[in-house]
Amino acid sequence: MALQPPGEEVVAQEKQACLPADTGPVIPTTPLVIFLEKLQETALNSYGHKGFDPKLYVDMSLKFNLSDTYQAFNKLPRTDNGSVLAPHLDGFLSKYMNAAGDDLVYVEPVDFVAQPAGFLPNVENVEVRAWALEVHSLWKNLSRKVSDRVLDHPDLHSLLPLESPVMIPGSRFREVYYWDSYWVIRGLLASKMYDTAKGIVTNLVSMIEKFGHVLNGARAYYTNRSQPPLLSAMIVDIYNRTGDLDFVRKCLPSLITEHNFWNSGMHRMDILDSQGATHYLSRYYAMWNEPRPESSTIDKETAEKLSNFCEKQHLYRELASAAESGWDFSTRWMRNASDLTTLCTTSIIPVDLNAFILKMELDISYLANVSLDKSTAERFAKASKARQTAMNAVLWNEEMGQWLDYWIDANSSSQVTCKWKALDQNQSVFASNFIPLWIQPFNSDNDLVEKVSKSLQRSGLLRDAGIATSLTNTGQQWDFPNGWAPLQHMIVEGLVKSGSKEARSLAEDIAKKWINTNYAAYKETGTMHEKYDVEKCGAFGGGGEYVPQTGFGWSNGVVLAFLEEFGWPKDLKIGRITSEPNPFQARLK
């Protein structure tokens, strides 16, 4: 491994050759993260690919200052090809580095009760209730607080110094993640753990105050991107349970800052529709064009087939932007489903992102109203109407009865108005095509709900164990046959909110299948999983750049939210897909 980067003159020449291909913003990384990336690459060369997780090394912290650690690292004996023998690296790691995860310590949640009063009152089945209490108890397993060492010496840690206790997703995800937190909070609310839920939001708000947006996760290497913006939804759900108006007033200014982040600069795109009206919508666009530090070695290997620096730089921005979407990775972002180097996330106006921002606008208007800030409420109500109109004009496909991602010219910037073309809608079917049903303006339209429900039923996404993410099996984790808890929840809740008996019946059927597969997998493996194979009840998902993870924050949250909404009848069996009559549907008659 070459320890020194290419000469400055060579790099400058390569970068110059890229102009103006990649002129987007880049948030500089820290010297600590640069060092940890070098450590990661050295570890791969020393230990080999088998069982190697690059994130492990950027999650380590220093025992001494960076200068002394760097000096000791550079003095390690190296072979003729520049690599470090495993025993020598073992010694360095033992002397100079703390293990990944050591900077988070266990903390008992302040509001955890083994059997909360009023917990899931409609779960009548004894077996299901016992399991639900086990899932509830998992909050204790995932509860952490940032070590005092991080607060005292943040320069030695990639972990951010958050003040309030946190809930981690589980396994290799040793820190808070943005959009995971929404479904964690939904589960915490079902568990009556309101203080813990508020603490999670307080941490996310602190990121906006420091960085101008919520980070992908609570690490120094995530400062260059966000994740699907669901902070406003967290605050609304907490307020609706607690009535805590002071909490709302403290959070509201940060929500307005976040809204600006997603509706300015490279995130904003203007579209001229077929009627000559101009709309603005948003896209994912990471402020980064190098390998992602937590996956640096993987990204470099992915880019090896590309011929020059400019192409690699473009790919790195697309990889980071796909990570910002939460869908890392999927054929949804690829021009060629079999080639990850054809990622083009920044050239897509995504359905779900704009649904989330529409909800943000509605939420801000609602929260401003309850805070008696009428001007802000009116401003965001007006913004929500404009976005709803834009989504109908640009993303809605009447023939399919779905909203479709829209492809834009790869060379366009936020300063260019693109002209809408019907052919630029991506007519491939993804679960994200149905996410707008989660948002009030859409789920309150009875005719629209009926049309979208029928489209969902004939889409091919509904399987024996839940909703598939896509219809294409690429080996990427956000593709078939994987199903993910957030997608199940948003679609199901959208159907329920419609008030339609037919839509609720469909929602209950999906929820029943999802609860079944979570239960069956739990009984088989003793744990909750990050994702599931929707082709088979009790099978967990796979694919992607890391091994399947357990824990798992958002899976726990969605199961508890579903059981809170639907309950579980005493006589309904659990743990397998059956052809028995559905008692849920019987109750509707």
ChimeraX attribute file (.defattr): number of C-alpha atoms within 10 A of each C-alpha:
attribute: neighborCount
match mode: 1-to-1
recipient: residues
	/A:1	14
	/A:2	10
	/A:3	11
	/A:4	7
	/A:5	7
	/A:6	10
	/A:7	8
	/A:8	9
	/A:9	9
	/A:10	10
	/A:11	13
	/A:12	11
	/A:13	11
	/A:14	14
	/A:15	16
	/A:16	12
	/A:17	13
	/A:18	16
	/A:19	10
	/A:20	11
	/A:21	15
	/A:22	15
	/A:23	10
	/A:24	16
	/A:25	14
	/A:26	14
	/A:27	13
	/A:28	11
	/A:29	15
	/A:30	14
	/A:31	12
	/A:32	21
	/A:33	20
	/A:34	14
	/A:35	15
	/A:36	25
	/A:37	23
	/A:38	21
	/A:39	20
	/A:40	24
	/A:41	18
	/A:42	23
	/A:43	23
	/A:44	20
	/A:45	16
	/A:46	17
	/A:47	16
	/A:48	11
	/A:49	11
	/A:50	7
	/A:51	9
	/A:52	13
	/A:53	19
	/A:54	23
	/A:55	20
	/A:56	18
	/A:57	25
	/A:58	27
	/A:59	26
	/A:60	22
	/A:61	25
	/A:62	21
	/A:63	16
	/A:64	14
	/A:65	13
	/A:66	17
	/A:67	11
	/A:68	13
	/A:69	17
	/A:70	16
	/A:71	10
	/A:72	13
	/A:73	18
	/A:74	11
	/A:75	8
	/A:76	14
	/A:77	13
	/A:78	13
	/A:79	9
	/A:80	8
	/A:81	8
	/A:82	13
	/A:83	20
	/A:84	22
	/A:85	17
	/A:86	16
	/A:87	11
	/A:88	13
	/A:89	20
	/A:90	14
	/A:91	12
	/A:92	15
	/A:93	19
	/A:94	11
	/A:95	14
	/A:96	18
	/A:97	17
	/A:98	19
	/A:99	14
	/A:100	17
	/A:101	17
	/A:102	14
	/A:103	25
	/A:104	21
	/A:105	13
	/A:106	15
	/A:107	15
	/A:108	14
	/A:109	20
	/A:110	11
	/A:111	15
	/A:112	19
	/A:113	13
	/A:114	12
	/A:115	11
	/A:116	15
	/A:117	10
	/A:118	10
	/A:119	19
	/A:120	22
	/A:121	13
	/A:122	16
	/A:123	20
	/A:124	15
	/A:125	16
	/A:126	13
	/A:127	12
	/A:128	23
	/A:129	20
	/A:130	12
	/A:131	14
	/A:132	21
	/A:133	17
	/A:134	13
	/A:135	25
	/A:136	24
	/A:137	17
	/A:138	17
	/A:139	26
	/A:140	16
	/A:141	16
	/A:142	21
	/A:143	20
	/A:144	23
	/A:145	21
	/A:146	23
	/A:147	17
	/A:148	14
	/A:149	14
	/A:150	19
	/A:151	16
	/A:152	10
	/A:153	12
	/A:154	15
	/A:155	18
	/A:156	19
	/A:157	23
	/A:158	23
	/A:159	29
	/A:160	21
	/A:161	22
	/A:162	21
	/A:163	16
	/A:164	16
	/A:165	25
	/A:166	26
	/A:167	27
	/A:168	26
	/A:169	25
	/A:170	21
	/A:171	13
	/A:172	19
	/A:173	18
	/A:174	23
	/A:175	23
	/A:176	26
	/A:177	23
	/A:178	23
	/A:179	23
	/A:180	25
	/A:181	25
	/A:182	27
	/A:183	24
	/A:184	26
	/A:185	28
	/A:186	24
	/A:187	27
	/A:188	26
	/A:189	23
	/A:190	24
	/A:191	29
	/A:192	19
	/A:193	20
	/A:194	19
	/A:195	16
	/A:196	23
	/A:197	26
	/A:198	18
	/A:199	17
	/A:200	23
	/A:201	23
	/A:202	19
	/A:203	19
	/A:204	24
	/A:205	23
	/A:206	17
	/A:207	19
	/A:208	18
	/A:209	14
	/A:210	9
	/A:211	12
	/A:212	16
	/A:213	26
	/A:214	31
	/A:215	25
	/A:216	24
	/A:217	24
	/A:218	22
	/A:219	21
	/A:220	22
	/A:221	24
	/A:222	25
	/A:223	23
	/A:224	24
	/A:225	24
	/A:226	27
	/A:227	25
	/A:228	21
	/A:229	27
	/A:230	21
	/A:231	23
	/A:232	28
	/A:233	17
	/A:234	21
	/A:235	25
	/A:236	18
	/A:237	17
	/A:238	23
	/A:239	18
	/A:240	10
	/A:241	12
	/A:242	13
	/A:243	13
	/A:244	12
	/A:245	14
	/A:246	10
	/A:247	16
	/A:248	20
	/A:249	16
	/A:250	12
	/A:251	20
	/A:252	20
	/A:253	15
	/A:254	22
	/A:255	24
	/A:256	16
	/A:257	14
	/A:258	22
	/A:259	18
	/A:260	15
	/A:261	18
	/A:262	22
	/A:263	16
	/A:264	13
	/A:265	16
	/A:266	20
	/A:267	19
	/A:268	20
	/A:269	23
	/A:270	19
	/A:271	21
	/A:272	18
	/A:273	17
	/A:274	13
	/A:275	8
	/A:276	10
	/A:277	11
	/A:278	16
	/A:279	19
	/A:280	18
	/A:281	25
	/A:282	24
	/A:283	25
	/A:284	27
	/A:285	28
	/A:286	30
	/A:287	20
	/A:288	25
	/A:289	24
	/A:290	19
	/A:291	23
	/A:292	21
	/A:293	23
	/A:294	22
	/A:295	18
	/A:296	20
	/A:297	20
	/A:298	16
	/A:299	20
	/A:300	16
	/A:301	11
	/A:302	18
	/A:303	20
	/A:304	11
	/A:305	11
	/A:306	13
	/A:307	9
	/A:308	13
	/A:309	16
	/A:310	20
	/A:311	16
	/A:312	22
	/A:313	20
	/A:314	20
	/A:315	26
	/A:316	25
	/A:317	26
	/A:318	28
	/A:319	29
	/A:320	27
	/A:321	29
	/A:322	26
	/A:323	22
	/A:324	25
	/A:325	25
	/A:326	16
	/A:327	19
	/A:328	20
	/A:329	23
	/A:330	24
	/A:331	28
	/A:332	27
	/A:333	26
	/A:334	18
	/A:335	14
	/A:336	13
	/A:337	18
	/A:338	13
	/A:339	12
	/A:340	21
	/A:341	23
	/A:342	16
	/A:343	25
	/A:344	23
	/A:345	28
	/A:346	27
	/A:347	20
	/A:348	23
	/A:349	24
	/A:350	26
	/A:351	25
	/A:352	22
	/A:353	24
	/A:354	24
	/A:355	24
	/A:356	21
	/A:357	24
	/A:358	26
	/A:359	23
	/A:360	24
	/A:361	25
	/A:362	24
	/A:363	25
	/A:364	29
	/A:365	25
	/A:366	20
	/A:367	23
	/A:368	22
	/A:369	15
	/A:370	15
	/A:371	16
	/A:372	12
	/A:373	14
	/A:374	13
	/A:375	12
	/A:376	18
	/A:377	22
	/A:378	16
	/A:379	14
	/A:380	22
	/A:381	18
	/A:382	14
	/A:383	17
	/A:384	22
	/A:385	15
	/A:386	16
	/A:387	21
	/A:388	17
	/A:389	14
	/A:390	22
	/A:391	21
	/A:392	13
	/A:393	19
	/A:394	26
	/A:395	24
	/A:396	19
	/A:397	15
	/A:398	12
	/A:399	8
	/A:400	16
	/A:401	19
	/A:402	27
	/A:403	28
	/A:404	26
	/A:405	26
	/A:406	22
	/A:407	20
	/A:408	21
	/A:409	13
	/A:410	12
	/A:411	11
	/A:412	13
	/A:413	20
	/A:414	17
	/A:415	11
	/A:416	12
	/A:417	15
	/A:418	18
	/A:419	15
	/A:420	22
	/A:421	15
	/A:422	12
	/A:423	9
	/A:424	16
	/A:425	20
	/A:426	17
	/A:427	15
	/A:428	13
	/A:429	22
	/A:430	28
	/A:431	23
	/A:432	22
	/A:433	24
	/A:434	24
	/A:435	26
	/A:436	27
	/A:437	28
	/A:438	24
	/A:439	20
	/A:440	15
	/A:441	16
	/A:442	20
	/A:443	23
	/A:444	18
	/A:445	13
	/A:446	14
	/A:447	11
	/A:448	17
	/A:449	22
	/A:450	18
	/A:451	15
	/A:452	25
	/A:453	22
	/A:454	15
	/A:455	16
	/A:456	22
	/A:457	11
	/A:458	10
	/A:459	16
	/A:460	14
	/A:461	21
	/A:462	17
	/A:463	18
	/A:464	20
	/A:465	26
	/A:466	30
	/A:467	32
	/A:468	27
	/A:469	27
	/A:470	25
	/A:471	18
	/A:472	19
	/A:473	18
	/A:474	20
	/A:475	19
	/A:476	22
	/A:477	25
	/A:478	28
	/A:479	27
	/A:480	25
	/A:481	28
	/A:482	26
	/A:483	29
	/A:484	26
	/A:485	24
	/A:486	18
	/A:487	19
	/A:488	22
	/A:489	25
	/A:490	20
	/A:491	26
	/A:492	25
	/A:493	24
	/A:494	24
	/A:495	27
	/A:496	22
	/A:497	18
	/A:498	24
	/A:499	15
	/A:500	16
	/A:501	14
	/A:502	16
	/A:503	23
	/A:504	22
	/A:505	20
	/A:506	21
	/A:507	22
	/A:508	23
	/A:509	16
	/A:510	22
	/A:511	27
	/A:512	26
	/A:513	23
	/A:514	32
	/A:515	25
	/A:516	24
	/A:517	27
	/A:518	26
	/A:519	25
	/A:520	21
	/A:521	19
	/A:522	19
	/A:523	14
	/A:524	11
	/A:525	14
	/A:526	11
	/A:527	17
	/A:528	25
	/A:529	25
	/A:530	23
	/A:531	24
	/A:532	29
	/A:533	23
	/A:534	27
	/A:535	20
	/A:536	16
	/A:537	24
	/A:538	25
	/A:539	21
	/A:540	26
	/A:541	23
	/A:542	21
	/A:543	18
	/A:544	16
	/A:545	14
	/A:546	15
	/A:547	12
	/A:548	17
	/A:549	19
	/A:550	20
	/A:551	22
	/A:552	25
	/A:553	29
	/A:554	28
	/A:555	29
	/A:556	28
	/A:557	28
	/A:558	28
	/A:559	27
	/A:560	27
	/A:561	25
	/A:562	25
	/A:563	22
	/A:564	19
	/A:565	18
	/A:566	17
	/A:567	21
	/A:568	25
	/A:569	16
	/A:570	15
	/A:571	10
	/A:572	16
	/A:573	15
	/A:574	18
	/A:575	20
	/A:576	18
	/A:577	18
	/A:578	12
	/A:579	6
	/A:580	8
	/A:581	9
	/A:582	15
	/A:583	14
	/A:584	19
	/A:585	15
	/A:586	9
	/A:587	8
	/A:588	10
	/A:589	6
